């Protein structure tokens, strides 16, 4: 537990002395005075960088050193003036005009992320971090026609000309004063700019440097170009995807780009942030989409030993080979998904289809699967999707409608859970997952930023003076499109 007594001095050095004395006599650490002056003194001695320190993070590190749990401390119990000081301290003193959420209560509150603009995987990773409270700054190129980032929710944009030494210096300052750098370029690009992880970690040892690439930072393919389909192919998974007698097919660009790429990289960043609370040190994350996709497919790899994948592609139980694990077209041209693997669920499936098990081959008679598929196909084609949904709703047959994007938000279950949401422009998208009970994600619902929309505001937060900013704007080192954004 954190002691309710608060030190009456502002110097971090003096507080350390008082805290040590109080811990020895009372067994609990003091609650430091939560105002901006004290936070200023704590920046370097605790944070290891120039950004304002997070009290909760500081408290955790102190507890680790003293072997005292800080879990009893509840930030919301602080008086209003104290909460305001904390709110101002997180993220450099102000909340973004495009971010009216409450990032100080979310899981990643106070975490500063610099995301180098890229496509698909890295933007998704950045959006995950932003959804859960991190302050994500996307670094765009100047004079860009427009951002291709469709996953910019909750982010801010700065535009920097990295072809100039001044621009590189600006990016360096942003990186070393942040918690995380998210970099999607091929191996060697950042090193050529003098912004590789070794250089930046030398200036800020607490920095977490995430490198998200297709093939990773080593190996003969490290500098090779590629896309999701190539990475899934190299992971081994593509060879298992497809129907019997047909060529392998990639399931959109989901496996490598997003599951094995953006999501896995976000996990790595959160793990590194957690570890940093113990060691006080940052580290480099080498996130390969090939390896990420393969790791997501660990079940397929490890279940080969029990015979689940002995047959050719599309002829096994979970790859559309089994009649009880497939999709079927309904009379109105829509589809139902069937996943009645276990015997008790299969029994419910036959009951809903009004089929007599005694007149059909056994469920696990592989040689008869084609005949069972024919029977199921004919039966599902006799009713509409709505009719089948009514029949199977409330049963354990594991039969559900294949919903289109236009249908998902109106389904009763999804409505009850508010699984989908609309932004300020009316565009619909999934709600962030998972749902945390105390610190849930509060995604920003305003429009995505235009390139360079927040350049001036962000640089001010990172201690650039107005004169420096004006000079760089005039020289084309940076670009600000705030006026355009308001239009």
Order of alpha helices (4+ residues) and beta strands (2+ residues): alpha-alpha-alpha-alpha-beta-alpha-beta-beta-alpha-beta-alpha-alpha-beta-alpha-alpha-beta-alpha-alpha-beta-beta-alpha-alpha-alpha-beta-alpha-beta-beta-alpha-alpha-beta-alpha
